[in-house]
Amino acid sequence: MRKLFVLIAAVAFLVAFTAPAFAAEWSFYGSARLLTEWNQLSGAANQDSNNSDLDLTWDMQGNSRLGANVKAGDITGAVELGLPNGDASVRLIWGEYDFGGWKLGIGQHYSPVNFFISNQIGGGDTDMLPFGGVYSGRNPMLRFRMGNLDIALVEPDKDAYNDTGDCIIDTDVILPRLEARYGLNMGAFYLEFGGGVQTYDVVGTKPNGNEGDDADIMSYLGYVGAKFNAGPFYFGANAYMGQNTGDMTLNFGRQAADEAVILCKKDGERPDVKDTDTYGLLGVVAFTASDMLRFEGGIGYLNADNNEYDDDDETMAYYVQATINIAKGIFLVPEVGYIDLDNNSDGDSQGSISYYGAKWQINF
């Protein structure tokens, strides 16, 4: 809580100090989100195939937030703090300069490979991202924006590799991750293409403990996404394919073993990298019945395959929900969902998770 007070005081001081000098326009906002949800774990998901377990979550969501948008001439900016249970964390710290025909952004924000089409709340506004969605998270980066095209040099994710033999002692990163996307607005229809690529080396160890040879982990991902709004009807879908996608993105609880597999060589030879192929599919439909009520449902599928796996690692999930607007800025989202964890890469059943509950949210 002390860190929260310090951060709020720092933001307040910054506003007081910069406003007279730059005539900056600050607009503050906040969002408090409470998840009340019951999870029923069955089969291996409960570590006991003969029983199921019911657990309650009654807690502040991790994406509860306090933030501000800033504008000062050709510069725009954003600061956003996550406030789960009062423990502050930085979600966004961002500045962007408009040069006329293009914009340069510096700081931490959502990098280009993010495509949000679902409002699933299960687990705390997960938006079906672990089950076939496109997500690389909020990352430190340099972003160049020209019209509908975004190109970014992003902090690489170098800690997700699957070291099966505990032989990797270092990672060597030379280049940032490259991400890009292009969007087409066609009235009620929106189409987006994007992707990313990243490479780094993992350094093995010799029998005497010294550094041995290194091996390259190459990751890439490409996706297409679409949204369609026609009156009260909404449709969204995305599909992506990639290699070693877990090594290049924030995994966000993705329910598949989508990292490269590293086979260690204890005699000091180069580690053997086995690439994992992954694809994900997600579809969402919604209907707005009135200003007070909206219905939504979605289904997602994720598959990861590697020659070292005994079986494809698969997951399927689906949900239905209603958004009930209680008053301006406050709403309730009851939801029911099911997650079939299917088999893991060893061919063993992972069981399933059924959940039902609601999110309570007030924006201010």
C-alpha positions in Angstrom: 0.0 0.0 0.0 2.9 2.3 0.7 4.2 1.9 -2.9 0.7 2.9 -4.1 0.7 6.1 -2.1 4.3 6.9 -3.3 3.3 6.4 -6.9 0.1 8.5 -6.6 2.1 11.3 -4.9 4.7 11.1 -7.7 2.0 11.4 -10.4 0.3 14.3 -8.6 3.7 16.1 -8.3 4.4 15.6 -12.0 1.0 17.1 -12.9 1.6 20.1 -10.7 5.1 20.6 -12.0 4.5 20.1 -15.8 1.1 21.7 -16.3 2.3 25.3 -16.0 5.4 24.6 -18.2 3.8 22.7 -21.0 0.2 23.6 -20.6 -0.5 19.8 -20.7 -4.0 18.6 -20.6 -4.5 15.7 -18.1 -7.5 13.4 -18.0 -7.6 10.9 -15.2 -9.6 7.6 -15.0 -9.9 4.6 -12.9 -11.6 1.1 -12.9 -12.3 -1.1 -9.9 -13.0 -4.8 -10.9 -14.1 -7.5 -8.5 -14.3 -11.2 -9.6 -16.7 -13.5 -7.9 -16.3 -16.9 -9.5 -16.6 -20.6 -8.7 -14.2 -23.1 -10.5 -14.9 -26.8 -10.7 -11.7 -28.8 -11.5 -12.2 -32.3 -12.8 -9.9 -35.1 -13.6 -6.1 -34.4 -13.7 -6.8 -30.6 -13.4 -7.6 -31.5 -9.7 -4.7 -33.9 -9.4 -7.2 -36.7 -8.8 -9.1 -38.3 -11.7 -11.7 -39.8 -9.4 -12.9 -36.5 -7.8 -13.7 -32.9 -8.6 -12.9 -29.8 -6.6 -15.0 -26.6 -6.2 -13.1 -23.4 -5.3 -14.3 -19.8 -4.9 -12.5 -16.7 -6.1 -13.7 -13.5 -4.5 -11.0 -10.9 -5.1 -9.9 -7.8 -6.9 -8.9 -8.4 -10.5 -5.3 -7.8 -11.4 -6.4 -5.3 -14.1 -8.1 -2.9 -11.8 -6.4 0.4 -12.6 -5.7 4.1 -12.2 -4.4 6.1 -15.1 -4.2 9.3 -17.0 -4.0 10.4 -20.6 -1.9 13.5 -21.4 -1.7 15.9 -24.3 0.8 18.7 -24.8 1.0 20.1 -28.3 2.3 17.4 -30.6 3.0 15.1 -27.7 0.5 12.6 -26.2 1.2 10.3 -23.3 -0.3 7.8 -20.9 0.4 6.5 -17.5 -1.5 3.5 -16.0 -1.0 1.7 -12.8 -2.4 -1.8 -12.1 -4.0 -2.0 -8.6 -4.7 -5.6 -7.6 -5.4 -5.5 -3.9 -3.7 -2.1 -3.6 -0.3 -3.4 -4.8 0.7 -1.0 -7.5 2.4 -2.1 -10.7 3.1 -0.2 -13.9 0.9 -1.2 -16.8 1.6 1.8 -19.2 4.2 4.5 -19.3 4.1 6.0 -22.8 4.8 9.0 -24.8 4.3 9.7 -28.5 5.3 12.6 -30.8 3.3 13.4 -34.0 5.7 14.4 -36.8 2.8 15.0 -39.2 3.0 12.0 -41.6 4.2 9.6 -38.9 4.4 9.1 -35.1 7.2 7.9 -32.9 6.2 6.3 -29.6 8.6 5.5 -26.7 7.9 3.6 -23.5 5.8 0.6 -22.4 2.4 0.0 -24.1 0.6 -2.7 -26.0 2.9 -3.9 -28.8 1.5 -4.5 -32.3 0.8 -8.2 -32.0 -2.3 -7.8 -29.8 -5.8 -8.4 -31.2 -8.7 -8.2 -28.7 -12.1 -9.5 -29.8 -13.5 -11.2 -26.7 -14.8 -9.9 -23.4 -14.5 -13.3 -21.6 -14.1 -12.7 -17.8 -13.2 -16.3 -16.6 -10.0 -16.0 -14.5 -10.2 -12.2 -14.5 -10.8 -10.7 -17.9 -8.6 -13.2 -19.8 -10.5 -12.4 -23.1 -9.9 -15.9 -24.4 -6.2 -15.0 -25.0 -4.9 -18.2 -23.5 -7.2 -20.3 -25.7 -6.5 -19.2 -29.3 -6.3 -15.4 -28.9 -3.5 -13.1 -30.2 -1.5 -11.5 -27.4 2.0 -10.3 -26.8 1.2 -8.0 -23.9 2.4 -4.6 -22.8 6.1 -4.2 -23.6 8.9 -1.6 -23.6 9.4 -0.6 -27.2 10.0 1.9 -29.9 7.0 2.2 -32.2 6.6 3.8 -35.6 3.1 4.5 -36.7 2.3 5.6 -40.3 -1.5 5.7 -40.9 -2.8 2.2 -40.3 0.7 0.6 -40.1 2.5 0.0 -36.9 6.1 -1.3 -36.7 7.8 -1.8 -33.3 11.2 -2.8 -31.9 10.2 -4.6 -28.8 12.0 -6.0 -25.7 12.6 -9.7 -26.4 11.2 -12.4 -24.1 14.2 -14.6 -23.5 13.1 -16.6 -20.4 10.5 -18.9 -21.7 12.6 -21.7 -23.2 11.9 -25.3 -22.2 15.2 -26.7 -21.0 14.5 -30.4 -20.6 18.0 -31.2 -19.2 18.9 -28.3 -17.0 22.0 -27.5 -19.1 21.4 -24.0 -20.3 23.5 -21.5 -18.3 23.0 -18.3 -20.3 21.1 -16.6 -23.1 22.7 -14.2 -25.6 20.3 -11.6 -27.2 21.6 -9.4 -30.0 18.4 -8.0 -31.6 15.1 -6.8 -30.3 11.9 -8.5 -31.3 10.3 -7.1 -34.4 6.4 -6.7 -34.5 4.2 -5.2 -37.1 0.5 -4.9 -38.0 -1.7 -3.3 -40.6 -5.4 -2.6 -40.3 -8.1 -2.0 -42.9 -11.3 -0.1 -41.9 -14.1 -0.8 -44.3 -17.2 0.6 -42.7 -18.7 -2.0 -40.5 -15.9 -4.4 -41.3 -12.4 -4.3 -39.9 -9.5 -6.5 -41.1 -6.0 -6.7 -39.6 -2.8 -8.6 -40.5 0.2 -8.8 -38.3 3.1 -10.8 -37.0 6.4 -10.9 -35.2 9.8 -12.5 -35.3 12.5 -12.9 -32.6 15.8 -14.8 -32.3 18.3 -15.4 -29.5 20.9 -18.0 -28.5 20.9 -20.4 -25.6 24.3 -21.2 -24.3 25.0 -24.8 -23.1 27.5 -26.0 -20.5 30.5 -28.2 -20.8 31.0 -31.1 -18.4 33.5 -29.0 -16.4 30.8 -26.3 -15.9 32.2 -23.8 -18.4 30.3 -22.3 -21.2 29.9 -24.5 -24.2 28.4 -24.1 -27.7 25.2 -22.1 -28.3 22.1 -22.8 -30.3 19.6 -20.5 -31.9 15.9 -20.3 -31.0 14.0 -18.7 -33.9 10.4 -17.7 -33.1 7.8 -16.2 -35.4 4.0 -15.7 -35.5 1.6 -14.5 -38.1 -2.1 -13.7 -37.7 -5.2 -12.4 -39.4 -8.1 -11.0 -37.4 -11.5 -9.5 -38.3 -14.3 -7.6 -36.6 -17.8 -6.9 -38.0 -20.4 -4.6 -36.4 -23.9 -4.3 -38.0 -26.5 -2.7 -35.8 -26.9 -4.9 -32.7 -24.8 -7.7 -34.1 -21.1 -8.2 -33.6 -18.7 -10.9 -34.9 -15.0 -11.3 -34.3 -12.5 -13.9 -35.3 -8.8 -14.5 -35.5 -6.4 -17.2 -36.6 -2.6 -17.5 -36.0 0.2 -19.8 -36.8 3.8 -19.8 -35.6 6.9 -21.5 -34.4 8.1 -21.4 -30.8 5.5 -18.8 -30.0 5.9 -19.3 -26.3 9.5 -18.1 -26.6 8.7 -14.8 -28.2 5.6 -13.6 -26.3 4.3 -13.1 -22.8 2.7 -16.5 -22.4 -0.3 -15.2 -20.4 -1.2 -18.6 -19.1 -1.5 -20.0 -22.7 -2.7 -23.5 -22.3 -0.2 -25.3 -24.5 3.5 -26.2 -24.5 4.3 -23.8 -27.3 8.0 -23.2 -26.5 10.9 -24.8 -28.3 12.2 -28.1 -26.7 16.0 -28.1 -25.9 17.7 -31.4 -25.8 20.9 -31.0 -23.8 24.3 -32.4 -24.7 26.3 -33.2 -21.7 29.5 -33.7 -23.7 29.8 -30.0 -24.5 28.2 -30.3 -27.9 25.7 -27.7 -29.2 22.3 -28.1 -27.5 19.7 -29.5 -29.9 16.7 -27.2 -30.4 13.5 -28.9 -31.5 11.0 -26.4 -32.9 7.3 -26.4 -31.8 4.6 -25.5 -34.3 1.5 -23.8 -32.9 -1.8 -22.5 -34.2 -4.8 -20.9 -32.5 -8.4 -20.1 -33.6 -10.9 -17.9 -31.9 -14.5 -16.8 -32.7 -16.9 -14.5 -30.9 -20.5 -13.5 -31.5 -22.5 -10.9 -29.6 -26.0 -9.3 -29.7 -26.9 -6.0 -28.0 -30.5 -6.2 -26.9 -30.7 -2.7 -25.4 -28.7 -0.1 -23.7 -29.0 -2.2 -20.5 -28.3 -5.7 -21.9 -25.7 -7.4 -24.2 -25.1 -11.1 -24.8 -21.8 -12.7 -25.9 -20.4 -16.1 -26.6 -17.1 -17.5 -27.9 -15.1 -20.6 -28.6 -11.3 -21.0 -28.9 -8.9 -23.7 -29.8 -5.1 -24.0 -29.4 -2.7 -26.7 -30.7 1.0 -27.2 -30.2 3.0 -29.9 -31.8 6.7 -31.0 -31.6 8.4 -34.1 -32.9 9.5 -34.8 -29.4 5.9 -34.8 -28.1 4.0 -38.1 -27.7 0.8 -36.2 -28.6 -0.3 -32.8 -29.7 -0.9 -30.5 -26.7 -4.5 -29.2 -27.3 -7.0 -27.0 -25.4 -10.5 -25.9 -26.3 -12.6 -23.4 -24.3 -16.0 -21.8 -24.7 -18.2 -19.4 -22.7 -21.5 -17.4 -22.7 -22.1 -14.2 -20.8 -24.4 -11.2 -20.4 -23.4 -7.6 -19.7 -25.9 -5.9 -17.5 -25.5 -2.1 -17.2 -26.8 -1.1 -13.8 -26.1 2.6 -14.0 -23.7 4.9 -15.9 -20.2 3.5 -15.3 -21.2 0.4 -13.4 -22.0 -3.0 -14.8 -22.3 -6.7 -13.9 -21.1 -9.6 -16.2 -22.4 -13.0 -15.3 -20.7 -15.8 -17.2 -20.5 -19.6 -17.6 -17.6 -21.3 -19.3 -15.9 -24.6 -19.8 -12.2 -25.4 -20.5 -11.3 -28.8 -21.9 -7.5 -29.2 -21.3 -7.5 -32.4 -23.3 -4.1 -34.2 -23.4 -0.7 -32.8 -22.7 2.5 -33.4 -24.8 3.0 -36.7 -23.0 -0.4 -37.9 -24.1 -1.8 -37.8 -20.6 -5.3 -36.3 -19.9 -5.2 -32.9 -18.2 -8.9 -32.9 -17.2 -11.2 -29.9 -17.4 -12.3 -26.8 -15.7 -15.9 -25.6 -15.4 -16.6 -22.1 -14.0 -19.5 -19.8 -13.3 -19.7 -16.4 -11.7 -19.6 -12.7 -12.4 -17.4 -9.7 -12.7 -18.5 -6.5 -11.0 -17.0 -3.3 -12.4 -17.2 0.4 -11.8 -15.4 3.0 -14.0 -14.7 6.5 -12.7 
